[in-house]
């Protein structure tokens, strides 16, 4: 369903006017709910149109829109930087001749562990050391 931004803007403008009539206004802090609505509309309708329609300070609205974008970018970055856990079922390492474990870090660093025969290599310890040094 398509978003009707003009109707949303009119509805928020009515909320703002109601708030102003009930004692809000010059010198009063605009409630966070109204700021949040204004930021969402400004991202679709534009800063100037939204600030003018709601009679909000353009620069204050711009600052809040920029902050919202910054938070979204950092959240996106956190999601993409999270390593996923992958469990691979297999027999004991090295029991079938040669086993290769390869790890790739977020920034491209690599670790390759070759296990041949029944060696006492602590693959889990090496992997933990590799991941803990990743910034």
C-alpha positions in Angstrom: 0.0 0.0 0.0 1.4 3.4 -1.0 2.1 5.9 1.7 0.1 9.1 1.5 2.6 11.6 2.8 0.5 14.7 2.3 -2.3 13.2 4.6 0.3 12.2 7.2 1.8 15.7 7.1 -1.6 17.2 7.6 -2.3 14.8 10.5 1.0 15.7 12.2 0.4 19.4 11.6 -3.0 19.0 13.5 -1.2 17.3 16.4 1.4 20.1 16.6 -1.4 22.7 16.5 -3.3 20.9 19.3 -0.1 20.7 21.3 0.5 24.4 20.8 -3.0 25.3 21.8 -2.7 23.3 25.0 0.2 25.3 26.3 3.0 24.1 24.1 4.8 26.6 21.9 7.5 29.2 22.1 9.9 28.3 24.9 8.4 24.8 25.4 10.2 21.6 24.3 8.5 19.8 21.5 7.5 16.3 22.6 9.7 13.5 21.2 6.7 11.9 19.6 6.2 15.0 17.4 9.9 15.2 16.6 9.9 11.5 15.6 6.9 12.0 13.3 8.5 15.1 11.8 11.8 13.3 11.2 10.0 10.5 9.4 8.0 12.9 7.2 11.1 15.0 6.5 12.9 12.0 5.2 10.2 11.5 2.6 8.7 14.9 2.0 11.9 16.9 2.5 13.3 19.1 5.3 12.1 22.5 4.0 8.5 21.4 3.3 8.2 19.6 6.6 9.7 22.3 8.7 7.5 24.9 7.0 4.3 22.9 7.3 4.8 22.1 11.0 6.5 25.5 11.7 9.5 23.7 13.2 13.0 25.2 13.1 14.6 24.0 9.9 18.1 23.5 11.5 16.7 21.7 14.5 14.8 19.3 12.3 17.9 18.8 10.0 20.0 18.0 13.0 17.5 15.3 14.1 17.2 13.8 10.6 21.0 13.6 10.4 21.2 11.9 13.8 18.6 9.4 12.7 20.6 8.6 9.6 23.7 8.2 11.7 22.0 5.8 14.0 20.7 3.8 11.1 24.2 3.6 9.5 25.8 2.4 12.7 23.0 -0.2 13.2 23.5 -1.4 9.7 27.3 -1.6 10.2 26.8 -3.6 13.4 24.6 -6.1 11.6 27.0 -6.6 8.8 30.0 -6.8 11.0 28.6 -9.6 13.2 30.2 -12.9 12.5 27.8 -15.8 12.1 28.4 -19.0 13.9 28.6 -22.0 11.6 28.7 -25.5 13.0 30.2 -28.2 10.8 29.7 -31.8 11.9 32.7 -34.0 11.2 34.8 -36.6 12.8 37.9 -35.9 14.9 40.3 -33.5 13.2 43.1 -35.2 11.3 41.6 -38.7 11.6 41.0 -39.0 7.8 44.4 -37.8 6.7 44.4 -34.0 6.2 42.0 -31.4 7.4 42.2 -27.7 6.5 40.4 -25.0 8.6 40.3 -21.5 7.0 39.1 -18.4 8.8 38.5 -15.0 7.2 38.2 -11.9 9.3 35.9 -8.9 8.8 38.7 -6.8 7.3 40.1 -9.6 5.1 42.7 -11.1 7.4 43.0 -14.8 6.9 44.1 -17.8 9.0 44.6 -21.3 7.5 45.2 -24.2 9.8 46.4 -27.5 8.2 45.9 -30.5 10.5 47.5 -33.7 9.3 47.3 -37.0 11.1 46.4 -37.2 14.8 48.2 -34.0 15.9 47.4 -32.2 19.1 46.6 -28.8 17.5 44.1 -26.7 19.5 42.1 -25.5 16.5 39.4 -23.9 18.8 42.1 -22.0 20.7 43.7 -20.8 17.5 40.3 -19.7 16.2 39.5 -17.8 19.4 42.8 -16.1 19.4 42.3 -15.1 15.7 38.8 -13.7 16.3 39.7 -11.8 19.5 42.5 -9.9 17.8 40.0 -8.6 15.1 39.1 -5.0 15.9 
